[in-house]
Amino acid sequence: MSGFRAACVQLRSSDDVAENVRAASDLIREAKGKGAEFVATPENTTLMAPDGGAKLERSFPEDRDPALPAFAALAEELGIWLLIGSLAIKVSESKTANRSFLFDPKGRIAARYDKIHLFDVDLPSGEKYRESNTVAGGDRAMLADLPWGKAGLTICYDLRFPQLYRRLAQSGAFLHTVPSAFTETTGKAHWHVLLRARAIENGAFVIAPAQGGTHANGRRTYGHSLIVAPWGEILAEGGVDPGVIIADIDPALAADARARVPNLKHDRAFEGP
């Protein structure tokens, strides 16, 4: 397998969909200009609404979402593989799906993934999140075919469920994508260690574009987009502000890591507790 250049686009999305599409598109173009063949954007690329209800009101079914044609055309124009980390796609009168879209260089949707694990937490900082109130969780893991091998698509809170990544890796994924909008609180504590752990335990690259900074709705996200190698090295890292990070990806390094520590082949059945 040949290598390729990957990019994470880091955003600070607001509740202005048109502006978010423009900002993301500008940075996607910048990534292409730096030689990226695979570009990924964060969770909630086009909409960081004040709350779940506002997000639901401003969401569309997939066939009417205004951002999808724009990103499809951009992927085709630039001739890149483009992962839009997630959009809020209306699936009923009361729920959206938190859905990733992977576009191929012809602008076609090559894969979709609906976030499985929903963020329902009360943080020590006083922050409260109830994603399940307005989001329908997915129920199917997704492997996408890229020219360089298979990629496992995940989103944000999925990161805390290692069984998902193991299943994807054992099914052939050499790379995991983790577009995210981690809170500042949880990001400071866990972002780096969790992403490096998912890379190490699966012998896989991890590409994790993030939202960063203080958003128009007052929410603070951690930023620090990361690209991590299968042995756990951080290949590229962003700060808090919007921007682009780049790394060269050699898929052979995933095979090498798995040969050095072949834990994916060593599962054993056990009883208890």
N, C-alpha and C positions, 0 to 999 in steps of 0.2 A: 504494500500500500504506500502510495506517495504521501508526502506531507502537504500541509496547507497552512495558510495564515488565518487566524481567527481573531475576532474583535468583540468586545463587550461595549455597548453603548450605555452610558450611565445617564439617567434623566432626573429631573425634579418636576414631575408632571403635576398639573393643576386640574381645575375643573373645566378648562377651556379645551375642548377636543381638537378644534382646528389648530390652535396654537401648539398643542402637544404633538400633533401629526407633523407640523412644520419643524418643530425643534428636533424630533426624532429623525426626520428625513435628512435634515442638515448634518446630523452627526453620523448617520448611516453613510452618507456621501463622503464624509471625512474618513470614515473607516475604509471605504473602498479606495479612496485616494492613497491610503497607507498600505494598500496591497491585500486587504482582507478579502477572502473568498467566502467566508462564513461569518455572518454578523448577527449578534443577538441583542435584543433590547429587554428591559426589565418587565416584571409584573406590572399590571396597570399602566401600560405604556400610554394610552390615550386619555385616561380619566382617573384622577384622584379626587373623588367627590367628598363633600363634607361628611357624609354618612352613607350607610347602605341604601337607605331609601332614596336619597338623591341620586346615587349611582343607578339604581333601578329605573328611575324616571328618565335618565339621560341615556339609557342603553337601548340597543336595537337588536332584533333578530339577525342572525348571521347574514341572511340575504339582503338586508337593508343597512348593514353597518357601513357608515361612510368611510371608515379608515381602511377597510380591506381592499377596495379597488386601488386606493392610493399606494398602499404598500406592495400590492401585487405588481403595479406598474413600475414601482421603484426597483423591485427585485429584478424585473425583466430588463429595465433600462441599464442597470449596473451589472447585470449578469452574475449575480451572487445568490448564494443560499442565505435566506433571511428568516431568522426566527423572531417573530413578534411575541415577546415573552408572555403577555396575556392581554386580552381585551375582555370587557364585561359584555357577554352576549346574552340577550334576553331569551330565556327558554320557556317562560310562563309569565302570567300576570304578576307573580310574587317573587320570582327567582331569576337570577342570571347564572350562567356558567362562567367560571374564571378560566378562560380558554386560550391556550397557546396555538399559534399558527406558524407552520413552517412552509415558506415559499421556496420553490426551486428557481433556477436562473431564467426560466421561461415565464415566471410570474404565476405559476400554478400552485395551488395548495397541495403540498406533498404529505402533510400530516397535521392532525389536530390532537390536542390533549386537554382534557378537562381536569383541573386540579382535584385530586382525590381527597386530601386531608384539609379540613377547614379550620381556620384560626379562631377558636373560641377560648379566650383566656382573660384572666384578671391579673395584671402585672403589679408587682410591689410598688411601682411608681404611681399607681392609681389609674393607669390606662386600662380600658376595657374594650375588648373586641369580640364581636359575635358574628363572624362571617356567615355562619349557617343560617342566620335569620333571613338573609336575602340571596344566598348563593346555594345552588344545587351542586353537591359534591359529585365528582366523577366516580366511575366504578371500573375503569379499564386502564391498565398500564399501556404505554405506547413506546414502541421501538420505531424509529424512523430510519430509512435507508438514505445515507449520504454517499457520495462518490468514494469516500475514504473508509467506509464501514458503517456500523449501526450506532445510532445515538439514542439514549434513553431520555425522554422528555419528562420533566418534573417541574413543579412550581413551588417556591418559597417554603411554606410550612411542611411540605412533603419532606424537606431536608431532615426532619427529626424522626423519620420512619425508615430506618436502614434496610428493613426487609424489602422495601420497594426497589431500592438501588441494587441490592443483591440479586433479586429476580431479574432485573434488566441486564445486569452484567452477565449472569449465568445464561441469559438468552442471547448474548452476543454483543452487548453494548460496550464499545471501547471508550465512549464519551457520554457524560451526563450533562444536561443543561438544567440550570436552577435559576431561572429569572425570578427576582425577588423584590419585595418592598419590606425588608426587615425593619422592625422598630429600632430606634436608636438604643433603647434599653437592652433588648435581647441581642442586637448586633454586637454591641461592645463586649458582651459576655460570651457569645457562642458562635458568631458568624465564621470566623477563621477556623476554629477548631473543628466545627461540624463539616465544613466543606473539605478540609484536608483529610478528615476521617473518612468521608465518603470516597474520596480519591484513593486513599491508601488501602482500605479494606476491600475495594473492588478492582484495584489495579487499573483505574480508569482516569481519563482527563475529566475535569469538572470546569464548566464554563458558566459563570454566575454573574450576569449583569444585574445591577441593582439601582433602585431609587435612592437618592441621597439628599439630605438637607431638610429645611423647613418648608413645607408645602403650603399652598394658599388656604387649605382647610385647617392649618395649625399642626397637622401631624408631622412628626420628625422621623425621618428614616435614616438608616445608618450609612448607606453608600458603600464604599470600599469594594466595588466590583472586583471579582477575582477570576483568574484562570490558573488552575492547579494541575500539575503533572501527576501521573499515576504513582510516583514514588513519594508524593506529598509536597514537592517543591512548589512554591508560589512563583509562577512565571510572569505574572503581571498583576498589578493592583491599582485601583483607582483611589481617589480621595473622597471628598464629600460632594464636590461640585460636579455638574454635568460635564461629560467628556467621553473620550474613547481610550480604551486600553487594547493592546495588540500582543499576541504571542504566536510563535510558530509551533504548529502541532505535528508531531511525528507519531502516527498511530502505532509504529513498531515498538514504541516505548511502553505501550499498554501490554503487548504480548510479552515483552521483556520482564516487566514487573510481575506478571502472573506466573512466569516461569521461575522467577526468583522466590516468590512466596505463593505457591499454588493453592491457596486456601479456598478458592471458589470450587475446587474439586474435592474438598475434604469434609463436606457436610456429613454428619452422621445422625441417624435417628436416635432419639433418647426418650425416656419416660419421665413423668413428673414435671413440675412439682404437683 
